[in-house]
């Protein structure tokens, strides 16, 4: 029931992002990125298709979207980090995620824990650079393991920006080819 409601909200927000225009659309990109960091399932890369039309050169508009999105996700990750610190004591979110219909948590948790243990915040940054990978779960997995808010926010910012750059590079290159 909760999963269905969250998915419906996420779908509605994705539609808003896909139609966001002008400078208020940057606020939509920020809010969506903030929420995707700690509660919404779905692709954070959707912000790249926001038709903002800010009157800037296309490279500047794309760069602005990426920067605002990365800042939004870093801010949301700080909230997720705080929640993750609380989960260490309680665990209701972890129980809820384990009871969800997908076993993504177990798979993602194993990969995220391995990266965090082996590479620390650098591993988190690299993990978040992978396009279309459910980063909300990775953020929570790292949040439970790590303790430094600032380093966590910087790693999330860099990973989010890296993800958008990789996505734009891959899909921008594909569009150029075809």
C-alpha positions in Angstrom: 0.0 0.0 0.0 2.7 2.5 1.0 4.9 1.4 -2.0 1.9 2.0 -4.4 1.4 5.5 -2.9 5.1 6.4 -3.2 5.2 5.1 -6.7 2.2 7.2 -7.7 3.7 10.3 -6.2 7.0 9.6 -7.9 5.2 9.1 -11.3 3.4 12.4 -10.8 6.6 14.2 -9.9 8.4 12.8 -12.9 5.6 14.1 -15.1 6.0 17.6 -13.5 9.8 17.5 -14.1 9.2 16.5 -17.7 7.0 19.5 -18.3 8.8 22.1 -16.0 9.6 25.3 -17.8 11.4 28.5 -17.0 13.2 29.4 -13.8 10.4 28.0 -11.6 11.3 24.7 -13.3 14.7 24.8 -11.5 12.8 24.7 -8.2 11.0 21.6 -9.5 14.4 20.0 -10.4 15.7 20.8 -6.9 12.7 19.5 -5.1 12.6 16.3 -7.2 16.3 15.7 -6.7 16.0 16.4 -2.9 13.1 13.9 -2.6 14.8 11.2 -4.8 17.7 11.1 -2.4 15.7 9.8 0.5 12.1 8.7 -0.3 11.2 8.5 -4.0 12.0 5.5 -6.1 12.8 6.2 -9.7 15.4 7.7 -12.0 17.1 10.9 -10.9 18.3 11.3 -14.5 14.8 12.4 -15.5 15.8 16.0 -14.7 18.0 16.0 -17.8 14.8 16.1 -20.0 13.2 19.0 -18.2 12.4 21.5 -21.0 13.2 24.6 -18.9 14.0 27.0 -21.8 15.8 29.5 -19.6 17.1 31.6 -22.4 20.7 30.3 -21.9 22.9 28.5 -24.3 22.1 24.8 -24.2 25.4 23.9 -22.5 24.7 26.4 -19.8 21.2 25.3 -19.3 22.2 21.6 -19.0 25.0 22.5 -16.6 22.6 24.5 -14.5 20.2 21.6 -14.3 23.0 19.3 -13.3 24.3 21.6 -10.7 20.9 22.3 -9.1 20.0 18.6 -9.2 23.3 17.6 -7.5 22.8 20.2 -4.8 19.2 19.0 -4.3 20.3 15.4 -4.0 23.2 16.3 -1.7 20.7 18.2 0.6 18.3 15.3 0.5 21.1 12.9 1.2 21.9 14.8 4.4 18.3 14.1 5.6 18.7 10.4 4.5 22.0 10.4 6.4 20.3 11.6 9.5 17.5 9.0 9.1 20.2 6.4 8.5 21.9 7.3 11.8 18.6 6.9 13.6 18.0 3.5 11.8 21.2 2.3 13.5 19.2 2.4 16.8 15.7 1.6 15.6 15.5 -0.1 12.2 11.8 0.4 11.0 12.9 1.7 7.6 15.2 -1.2 7.1 12.4 -3.6 8.1 10.1 -1.9 5.7 12.6 -2.1 2.8 13.3 -5.7 3.5 9.6 -6.5 3.4 9.1 -4.7 0.0 8.4 -6.8 -3.0 11.8 -6.3 -4.6 15.0 -7.8 -3.2 16.9 -4.8 -4.4 17.8 -3.8 -0.8 19.7 -7.0 -0.2 21.6 -6.8 -3.6 22.3 -3.1 -3.3 23.2 -3.3 0.3 25.8 -6.0 -0.4 27.3 -3.9 -3.2 27.1 -0.7 -1.3 28.6 -2.2 1.9 31.4 -3.7 0.0 32.2 -0.4 -1.8 32.0 1.5 1.5 34.2 -0.9 3.4 36.8 -1.1 0.6 36.8 2.5 -0.8 34.9 4.7 1.8 33.3 7.8 0.5 35.1 7.4 -2.9 33.2 4.1 -3.3 29.9 5.8 -2.6 30.7 8.5 -5.2 31.5 5.9 -7.8 28.4 3.9 -6.9 26.2 6.9 -7.3 27.7 7.6 -10.8 26.0 4.5 -12.2 23.0 5.7 -14.3 19.5 4.2 -13.5 20.8 2.4 -10.4 18.4 2.9 -7.4 20.6 5.4 -5.6 18.1 5.9 -2.7 18.9 2.5 -1.4 22.7 3.0 -1.8 22.4 6.3 0.1 20.7 4.6 3.0 23.2 1.7 3.0 26.1 4.2 3.2 24.3 6.3 5.7 24.1 3.4 8.1 27.8 2.7 7.7 29.3 6.2 7.7 29.4 9.0 10.3 30.6 12.3 8.6 27.7 14.5 7.4 29.9 16.8 5.3 31.9 14.1 3.6 28.7 12.2 2.9 27.0 15.3 1.4 30.1 16.0 -0.8 30.3 12.4 -2.0 26.6 12.4 -2.8 27.0 15.7 -4.7 29.9 14.4 -6.7 28.2 11.1 -7.4 25.0 12.8 -8.5 26.8 15.2 -10.7 28.9 12.3 -12.1 25.7 10.2 -12.8 24.2 13.1 -14.8 27.4 13.7 -16.7 27.7 10.0 -17.6 24.0 9.9 -18.6 24.3 13.0 -20.7 27.5 11.7 -22.3 26.1 8.3 -23.1 22.7 9.5 -24.3 24.0 12.7 -25.9 26.4 10.6 -27.8 23.7 8.2 -28.9 21.5 11.1 -30.1 24.4 12.4 -32.1 25.1 9.0 -33.7 21.5 8.6 -34.7 
